[in-house]
């Protein structure tokens, strides 16, 4: 039977706590899954809206603007 050395301070260091890396993995998987669900029409509309936003910024001369 192999012996595993245990360090007293490991749970207090997020870098050495495996659950933190697991949560990061789960977060990335969830984001990728949701990203894949975004309809192309939504992306297309967001891209097209950039023209109006830039126009509004130029008209406001870099001041606040309502869009």
Biopython code that builds the backbone (N, CA, C, O; Angstrom):
import numpy as np
from Bio.PDB.StructureBuilder import StructureBuilder

atoms = [
    (1, "UNK", "N", (0.854, -1.180, 0.000)),
    (1, "UNK", "CA", (0.000, 0.000, 0.000)),
    (1, "UNK", "C", (0.896, 1.239, 0.000)),
    (1, "UNK", "O", (1.783, 1.377, 0.843)),
    (2, "UNK", "N", (0.651, 2.137, -0.960)),
    (2, "UNK", "CA", (1.461, 3.349, -1.077)),
    (2, "UNK", "C", (1.041, 4.352, -0.018)),
    (2, "UNK", "O", (-0.132, 4.471, 0.336)),
    (3, "UNK", "N", (2.029, 5.058, 0.468)),
    (3, "UNK", "CA", (1.759, 6.110, 1.456)),
    (3, "UNK", "C", (1.718, 7.450, 0.738)),
    (3, "UNK", "O", (2.563, 7.730, -0.113)),
    (4, "UNK", "N", (0.762, 8.255, 1.071)),
    (4, "UNK", "CA", (0.627, 9.578, 0.475)),
    (4, "UNK", "C", (0.948, 10.611, 1.547)),
    (4, "UNK", "O", (0.362, 10.616, 2.630)),
    (5, "UNK", "N", (1.885, 11.477, 1.218)),
    (5, "UNK", "CA", (2.217, 12.553, 2.151)),
    (5, "UNK", "C", (1.142, 13.629, 2.071)),
    (5, "UNK", "O", (0.716, 14.007, 0.980)),
    (6, "UNK", "N", (0.714, 14.110, 3.202)),
    (6, "UNK", "CA", (-0.310, 15.138, 3.261)),
    (6, "UNK", "C", (0.304, 16.406, 3.842)),
    (6, "UNK", "O", (0.973, 16.374, 4.874)),
    (7, "UNK", "N", (0.063, 17.526, 3.154)),
    (7, "UNK", "CA", (0.559, 18.813, 3.626)),
    (7, "UNK", "C", (-0.573, 19.535, 4.345)),
    (7, "UNK", "O", (-1.692, 19.600, 3.836)),
    (8, "UNK", "N", (-0.291, 20.071, 5.516)),
    (8, "UNK", "CA", (-1.325, 20.735, 6.308)),
    (8, "UNK", "C", (-1.922, 21.952, 5.624)),
    (8, "UNK", "O", (-3.098, 22.246, 5.836)),
    (9, "UNK", "N", (-1.161, 22.665, 4.816)),
    (9, "UNK", "CA", (-1.607, 23.934, 4.273)),
    (9, "UNK", "C", (-2.253, 23.853, 2.900)),
    (9, "UNK", "O", (-2.703, 24.881, 2.394)),
    (10, "UNK", "N", (-2.321, 22.728, 2.294)),
    (10, "UNK", "CA", (-2.855, 22.610, 0.932)),
    (10, "UNK", "C", (-4.280, 23.152, 0.786)),
    (10, "UNK", "O", (-4.530, 23.881, -0.174)),
    (11, "UNK", "N", (-5.227, 22.845, 1.674)),
    (11, "UNK", "CA", (-6.584, 23.349, 1.477)),
    (11, "UNK", "C", (-6.688, 24.874, 1.501)),
    (11, "UNK", "O", (-7.675, 25.435, 1.025)),
    (12, "UNK", "N", (-5.690, 25.537, 2.047)),
    (12, "UNK", "CA", (-5.752, 26.989, 2.151)),
    (12, "UNK", "C", (-5.151, 27.692, 0.947)),
    (12, "UNK", "O", (-5.170, 28.921, 0.882)),
    (13, "UNK", "N", (-4.624, 26.950, 0.004)),
    (13, "UNK", "CA", (-4.050, 27.541, -1.199)),
    (13, "UNK", "C", (-4.913, 27.162, -2.391)),
    (13, "UNK", "O", (-4.953, 25.993, -2.775)),
    (14, "UNK", "N", (-5.617, 28.150, -2.995)),
    (14, "UNK", "CA", (-6.492, 27.814, -4.130)),
    (14, "UNK", "C", (-5.741, 27.192, -5.308)),
    (14, "UNK", "O", (-6.314, 26.395, -6.051)),
    (15, "UNK", "N", (-4.474, 27.544, -5.485)),
    (15, "UNK", "CA", (-3.701, 26.980, -6.592)),
    (15, "UNK", "C", (-3.424, 25.498, -6.403)),
    (15, "UNK", "O", (-3.228, 24.769, -7.375)),
    (16, "UNK", "N", (-3.409, 25.063, -5.177)),
    (16, "UNK", "CA", (-3.108, 23.657, -4.909)),
    (16, "UNK", "C", (-4.349, 22.846, -4.555)),
    (16, "UNK", "O", (-4.247, 21.676, -4.184)),
    (17, "UNK", "N", (-5.494, 23.453, -4.667)),
    (17, "UNK", "CA", (-6.738, 22.770, -4.345)),
    (17, "UNK", "C", (-7.373, 22.290, -5.651)),
    (17, "UNK", "O", (-7.820, 23.114, -6.448)),
    (18, "UNK", "N", (-7.423, 20.991, -5.885)),
    (18, "UNK", "CA", (-7.932, 20.461, -7.159)),
    (18, "UNK", "C", (-9.362, 20.891, -7.485)),
    (18, "UNK", "O", (-9.713, 20.987, -8.661)),
    (19, "UNK", "N", (-10.186, 21.150, -6.489)),
    (19, "UNK", "CA", (-11.578, 21.521, -6.777)),
    (19, "UNK", "C", (-11.647, 22.850, -7.513)),
    (19, "UNK", "O", (-12.555, 23.061, -8.317)),
    (20, "UNK", "N", (-10.702, 23.752, -7.252)),
    (20, "UNK", "CA", (-10.693, 25.037, -7.949)),
    (20, "UNK", "C", (-10.481, 24.832, -9.446)),
    (20, "UNK", "O", (-11.113, 25.508, -10.258)),
    (21, "UNK", "N", (-9.613, 23.922, -9.812)),
    (21, "UNK", "CA", (-9.363, 23.627, -11.224)),
    (21, "UNK", "C", (-10.570, 22.924, -11.850)),
    (21, "UNK", "O", (-10.869, 23.108, -13.030)),
    (22, "UNK", "N", (-11.253, 22.120, -11.040)),
    (22, "UNK", "CA", (-12.459, 21.450, -11.527)),
    (22, "UNK", "C", (-13.560, 22.472, -11.809)),
    (22, "UNK", "O", (-14.248, 22.376, -12.825)),
    (23, "UNK", "N", (-13.732, 23.458, -10.909)),
    (23, "UNK", "CA", (-14.740, 24.499, -11.143)),
    (23, "UNK", "C", (-14.418, 25.288, -12.394)),
    (23, "UNK", "O", (-15.321, 25.646, -13.150)),
    (24, "UNK", "N", (-13.146, 25.563, -12.622)),
    (24, "UNK", "CA", (-12.742, 26.274, -13.838)),
    (24, "UNK", "C", (-13.126, 25.469, -15.080)),
    (24, "UNK", "O", (-13.636, 26.021, -16.055)),
    (25, "UNK", "N", (-12.876, 24.165, -15.033)),
    (25, "UNK", "CA", (-13.236, 23.292, -16.150)),
    (25, "UNK", "C", (-14.751, 23.301, -16.385)),
    (25, "UNK", "O", (-15.206, 23.412, -17.523)),
    (26, "UNK", "N", (-15.522, 23.183, -15.307)),
    (26, "UNK", "CA", (-16.985, 23.164, -15.420)),
    (26, "UNK", "C", (-17.482, 24.486, -15.993)),
    (26, "UNK", "O", (-18.357, 24.500, -16.859)),
    (27, "UNK", "N", (-16.924, 25.599, -15.512)),
    (27, "UNK", "CA", (-17.317, 26.907, -16.041)),
    (27, "UNK", "C", (-17.052, 26.994, -17.535)),
    (27, "UNK", "O", (-17.907, 27.463, -18.287)),
    (28, "UNK", "N", (-15.893, 26.554, -17.972)),
    (28, "UNK", "CA", (-15.540, 26.606, -19.399)),
    (28, "UNK", "C", (-16.486, 25.741, -20.229)),
    (28, "UNK", "O", (-16.901, 26.140, -21.317)),
    (29, "UNK", "N", (-16.822, 24.575, -19.723)),
    (29, "UNK", "CA", (-17.733, 23.689, -20.447)),
    (29, "UNK", "C", (-19.114, 24.324, -20.574)),
    (29, "UNK", "O", (-19.740, 24.251, -21.632)),
    (30, "UNK", "N", (-19.589, 24.950, -19.491)),
    (30, "UNK", "CA", (-20.906, 25.582, -19.509)),
    (30, "UNK", "C", (-20.926, 26.744, -20.495)),
    (30, "UNK", "O", (-21.893, 26.918, -21.238)),
    (31, "UNK", "N", (-19.866, 27.533, -20.502)),
    (31, "UNK", "CA", (-19.803, 28.675, -21.421)),
    (31, "UNK", "C", (-19.800, 28.180, -22.863)),
    (31, "UNK", "O", (-20.496, 28.736, -23.712)),
    (32, "UNK", "N", (-19.027, 27.148, -23.141)),
    (32, "UNK", "CA", (-18.970, 26.619, -24.504)),
    (32, "UNK", "C", (-20.328, 26.076, -24.938)),
    (32, "UNK", "O", (-20.737, 26.254, -26.086)),
    (33, "UNK", "N", (-21.016, 25.423, -24.025)),
    (33, "UNK", "CA", (-22.331, 24.865, -24.357)),
    (33, "UNK", "C", (-23.332, 25.988, -24.656)),
    (33, "UNK", "O", (-24.083, 25.913, -25.628)),
    (34, "UNK", "N", (-23.337, 27.010, -23.828)),
    (34, "UNK", "CA", (-24.252, 28.134, -24.044)),
    (34, "UNK", "C", (-23.881, 28.922, -25.300)),
    (34, "UNK", "O", (-24.761, 29.366, -26.037)),
    (35, "UNK", "N", (-22.585, 29.095, -25.544)),
    (35, "UNK", "CA", (-22.118, 29.817, -26.736)),
    (35, "UNK", "C", (-22.630, 29.135, -28.001)),
    (35, "UNK", "O", (-23.042, 29.794, -28.955)),
    (36, "UNK", "N", (-22.596, 27.815, -27.993)),
    (36, "UNK", "CA", (-23.042, 27.045, -29.166)),
    (36, "UNK", "C", (-24.543, 27.205, -29.414)),
    (36, "UNK", "O", (-25.009, 26.959, -30.526)),
    (37, "UNK", "N", (-25.295, 27.607, -28.412)),
    (37, "UNK", "CA", (-26.748, 27.761, -28.541)),
    (37, "UNK", "C", (-27.158, 29.124, -29.105)),
    (37, "UNK", "O", (-28.322, 29.324, -29.450)),
    (38, "UNK", "N", (-26.215, 30.056, -29.199)),
    (38, "UNK", "CA", (-26.562, 31.397, -29.675)),
    (38, "UNK", "C", (-26.932, 31.320, -31.152)),
    (38, "UNK", "O", (-26.135, 30.857, -31.969)),
    (39, "UNK", "N", (-28.128, 31.770, -31.496)),
    (39, "UNK", "CA", (-28.542, 31.734, -32.907)),
    (39, "UNK", "C", (-27.682, 32.694, -33.740)),
    (39, "UNK", "O", (-27.301, 33.764, -33.267)),
    (40, "UNK", "N", (-27.385, 32.307, -34.963)),
    (40, "UNK", "CA", (-26.587, 33.152, -35.851)),
    (40, "UNK", "C", (-27.249, 34.507, -36.086)),
    (40, "UNK", "O", (-26.559, 35.504, -36.298)),
    (41, "UNK", "N", (-28.569, 34.552, -36.052)),
    (41, "UNK", "CA", (-29.284, 35.814, -36.245)),
    (41, "UNK", "C", (-28.925, 36.824, -35.150)),
    (41, "UNK", "O", (-28.795, 38.017, -35.425)),
    (42, "UNK", "N", (-28.767, 36.354, -33.926)),
    (42, "UNK", "CA", (-28.384, 37.236, -32.821)),
    (42, "UNK", "C", (-26.999, 37.816, -33.083)),
    (42, "UNK", "O", (-26.793, 39.021, -32.938)),
    (43, "UNK", "N", (-26.064, 36.980, -33.461)),
    (43, "UNK", "CA", (-24.704, 37.447, -33.759)),
    (43, "UNK", "C", (-24.716, 38.427, -34.924)),
    (43, "UNK", "O", (-24.042, 39.456, -34.882)),
    (44, "UNK", "N", (-25.464, 38.114, -35.938)),
    (44, "UNK", "CA", (-25.558, 38.974, -37.115)),
    (44, "UNK", "C", (-26.114, 40.352, -36.735)),
    (44, "UNK", "O", (-25.584, 41.378, -37.162)),
    (45, "UNK", "N", (-27.174, 40.370, -35.938)),
    (45, "UNK", "CA", (-27.772, 41.636, -35.509)),
    (45, "UNK", "C", (-26.813, 42.461, -34.650)),
    (45, "UNK", "O", (-26.771, 43.685, -34.768)),
    (46, "UNK", "N", (-26.053, 41.803, -33.797)),
    (46, "UNK", "CA", (-25.078, 42.520, -32.973)),
    (46, "UNK", "C", (-23.995, 43.160, -33.842)),
    (46, "UNK", "O", (-23.587, 44.298, -33.609)),
    (47, "UNK", "N", (-23.544, 42.420, -34.833)),
    (47, "UNK", "CA", (-22.519, 42.953, -35.739)),
    (47, "UNK", "C", (-23.075, 44.154, -36.500)),
    (47, "UNK", "O", (-22.415, 45.188, -36.603)),
    (48, "UNK", "N", (-24.281, 44.017, -37.027)),
    (48, "UNK", "CA", (-24.890, 45.122, -37.775)),
    (48, "UNK", "C", (-25.136, 46.347, -36.891)),
    (48, "UNK", "O", (-25.077, 47.476, -37.377)),
    (49, "UNK", "N", (-25.405, 46.142, -35.623)),
    (49, "UNK", "CA", (-25.668, 47.271, -34.725)),
    (49, "UNK", "C", (-24.419, 48.094, -34.456)),
    (49, "UNK", "O", (-24.519, 49.234, -34.000)),
    (50, "UNK", "N", (-23.245, 47.538, -34.731)),
    (50, "UNK", "CA", (-21.997, 48.266, -34.479)),
    (50, "UNK", "C", (-21.907, 49.533, -35.322)),
    (50, "UNK", "O", (-21.354, 50.534, -34.867)),
    (51, "UNK", "N", (-22.438, 49.509, -36.533)),
    (51, "UNK", "CA", (-22.392, 50.696, -37.391)),
    (51, "UNK", "C", (-23.125, 51.860, -36.724)),
    (51, "UNK", "O", (-22.618, 52.981, -36.694)),
    (52, "UNK", "N", (-24.309, 51.594, -36.196)),
    (52, "UNK", "CA", (-25.092, 52.640, -35.533)),
    (52, "UNK", "C", (-24.404, 53.109, -34.253)),
    (52, "UNK", "O", (-24.439, 54.296, -33.930)),
    (53, "UNK", "N", (-23.788, 52.198, -33.535)),
    (53, "UNK", "CA", (-23.096, 52.577, -32.301)),
    (53, "UNK", "C", (-21.898, 53.479, -32.595)),
    (53, "UNK", "O", (-21.690, 54.476, -31.904)),
    (54, "UNK", "N", (-21.118, 53.139, -33.603)),
    (54, "UNK", "CA", (-19.966, 53.963, -33.971)),
    (54, "UNK", "C", (-20.433, 55.342, -34.424)),
    (54, "UNK", "O", (-19.830, 56.356, -34.072)),
    (55, "UNK", "N", (-21.496, 55.373, -35.196)),
    (55, "UNK", "CA", (-22.048, 56.644, -35.656)),
    (55, "UNK", "C", (-22.472, 57.503, -34.452)),
    (55, "UNK", "O", (-22.222, 58.709, -34.432)),
    (56, "UNK", "N", (-23.109, 56.884, -33.458)),
    (56, "UNK", "CA", (-23.546, 57.605, -32.257)),
    (56, "UNK", "C", (-22.344, 58.119, -31.458)),
    (56, "UNK", "O", (-22.388, 59.224, -30.917)),
    (57, "UNK", "N", (-21.292, 57.339, -31.383)),
    (57, "UNK", "CA", (-20.078, 57.766, -30.668)),
    (57, "UNK", "C", (-19.454, 58.971, -31.370)),
    (57, "UNK", "O", (-19.073, 59.948, -30.725)),
    (58, "UNK", "N", (-19.356, 58.891, -32.694)),
    (58, "UNK", "CA", (-18.771, 60.003, -33.445)),
    (58, "UNK", "C", (-19.612, 61.266, -33.297)),
    (58, "UNK", "O", (-19.070, 62.363, -33.157)),
    (59, "UNK", "N", (-20.928, 61.118, -33.329)),
    (59, "UNK", "CA", (-21.812, 62.266, -33.187)),
    (59, "UNK", "C", (-21.677, 62.892, -31.796)),
    (59, "UNK", "O", (-21.762, 64.112, -31.652)),
    (60, "UNK", "N", (-21.469, 62.063, -30.780)),
    (60, "UNK", "CA", (-21.338, 62.545, -29.402)),
    (60, "UNK", "C", (-19.934, 63.077, -29.120)),
    (60, "UNK", "O", (-19.671, 63.588, -28.031)),
    (61, "UNK", "N", (-19.042, 62.959, -30.087)),
    (61, "UNK", "CA", (-17.654, 63.421, -29.936)),
    (61, "UNK", "C", (-17.005, 62.831, -28.686)),
    (61, "UNK", "O", (-16.398, 63.546, -27.888)),
    (62, "UNK", "N", (-17.144, 61.523, -28.533)),
    (62, "UNK", "CA", (-16.561, 60.752, -27.434)),
    (62, "UNK", "C", (-17.169, 61.049, -26.065)),
    (62, "UNK", "O", (-16.618, 60.623, -25.050)),
    (63, "UNK", "N", (-18.278, 61.761, -26.011)),
    (63, "UNK", "CA", (-18.981, 61.981, -24.756)),
    (63, "UNK", "C", (-20.014, 60.881, -24.591)),
    (63, "UNK", "O", (-20.170, 60.023, -25.460)),
    (64, "UNK", "N", (-20.711, 60.915, -23.476)),
    (64, "UNK", "CA", (-21.749, 59.913, -23.234)),
    (64, "UNK", "C", (-22.834, 60.044, -24.293)),
    (64, "UNK", "O", (-23.136, 61.140, -24.766)),
    (65, "UNK", "N", (-23.403, 58.925, -24.648)),
    (65, "UNK", "CA", (-24.491, 58.933, -25.611)),
    (65, "UNK", "C", (-25.486, 57.868, -25.233)),
    (65, "UNK", "O", (-25.150, 56.885, -24.572)),
    (66, "UNK", "N", (-26.711, 58.074, -25.660)),
    (66, "UNK", "CA", (-27.756, 57.097, -25.388)),
    (66, "UNK", "C", (-27.918, 56.227, -26.623)),
    (66, "UNK", "O", (-28.115, 56.735, -27.727)),
    (67, "UNK", "N", (-27.838, 54.938, -26.440)),
    (67, "UNK", "CA", (-28.009, 54.040, -27.566)),
    (67, "UNK", "C", (-28.995, 52.962, -27.197)),
    (67, "UNK", "O", (-29.288, 52.088, -28.013)),
]
sb = StructureBuilder()
sb.init_structure("model")
sb.init_model(0)
sb.init_chain("A")
sb.init_seg("    ")
for serial, (resi, resn, name, xyz) in enumerate(atoms, 1):
    if name == "N":
        sb.init_residue(resn, " ", resi, " ")
    sb.init_atom(name, np.array(xyz, "f"), 0.0, 1.0, " ", f" {name:<3s}", serial, name[0])
structure = sb.get_structure()
